[in-house]
Amino acid sequence: MKRVAGRYVVTKSHDESVRAFVPEALPPHSPEIQAECWTDLSRRAELAIARLSGMSGLVTSGEWLIYSAIRKEALLTSQLEGTQATLIDVFDDEAGISVTNSDDVEEVTNYLKAFKFAREQILSPTGLPVSIRLLTQAHEILLAGVRGAAKSPGSVRTSQNWIGGTRPGNAVFVPPPPEIVPDLLSDLELFIHSKQATLPPLVRIALVHAQFETIHPFLDGNGRIGRLLIAMLLEEWKLLPQPLLYMSGYLKAHQTEYYRCLSELRSNGDWESWILFFLEGVEIAAEKAQQSIIQIASLIAADRKKVLTMSSSTLQTLRLFELLPVMPKLTVERAQSELGVTFPTANAAIKTLLQAGILIETTGKQRGKSFVYKAYVDLLREE
């Protein structure tokens, strides 16, 4: 029996009548989703997430784990929307080094700010839970001062939008009319916080993400907020103690299939294929994140030994080294500021790390030099 995922309604937009899709409330029904097709994969994905959760106890600082994971997610989720910024661009911007594509970098930076804000809210006893109100506030931060800034940041849309094509009439997909969106979001929020949930949490996250993307409640930024929602639920539902999973890497690598599965569930009610795709992505992304943590931890441990064996090493040298995983691109001025020391002391610490082969000078200039923890950055860029 074919499942009906929603209904089409005729709405007026841009002086033409178009058929907009209105999804059924979650969970899928008539028939209910077939658990036997994803039970094994769901178990494997949960185990991969559990193993990833345990990785934070193997390293001396969880801060650099979060730093690298969030930046990879911010970069990749922005690249899915066409942003051309690179990881080096992001690190340069953080170091106060000018970048040529500042607009694209600002979009990535805004995502980092939105992610930080949302995480602070869900972790605070007095903060907002995962909710439409929280998503709209994160959306306002995401679009502040960048492309999309004129498209009602922080507000649920009051006009018709569309995906693909030049107008609703030739679009690939037309989301629900604006007057229906508030009720659909309310239903989605009820599903997120339902106390009668019987589906595994990762399956529920798959459903929530797809439903959010189908509703498309904003005029811009829906993809990034929808993927942020995945990270938020993983942490709020205590599947991960820290945001170590960067799903956007998998979604970007399988972008065509990502969009095809979303299209199929709307057209044919094929929620099962989407759930399988999503669970496989969680398993692969979690295993990749584990491997990355092991590689980075091994590199940092080996380089720390180098620092400790250098005769010119001082306490400030070691302090600077310990900062490198969250400050992989730097200038002497930045090192001076972070360490709270004089310029000569910061310069001496950098010089020792250069001699150890840990830092590399990137400009070739006598003045205005910048430095990079190249081996570390190379590991991050491999992904």
Secondary structure, DSSP 8 states (H G I E B T S, - for coil): -----EEEEEEEETTEEEEEEEE--SS-TTTT--GGGTHHHHHHHHHHHHHHHHHGGGSS-HHHHHHHHHHHHHHHHHHTTT----HHHHHHHHTT---S-HHHHHHHHHHHHHHHHHHHHHHSTTS--SSHHHHHHHHHHHHTTSTTTTS-TTS--SS---BSSSSGGG-SB----TTTHHHHHHHHHHHHT-TT--S-HHHHHHHHHHHHHHH--SSS-HHHHHHHHHHHHHHHTTS-SS----HHHHHHHTHHHHHHHHHHHHHH--HHHHHHHHHHHHHHHHHHHHHHHHHHHHHHHHHHHHHHH-TT--HHHHHHHHHGGG--EE-HHHHHHHHT--HHHHHHHHHHHHHTTSSEE-S--SSS--EE-HHHHHHHHT-
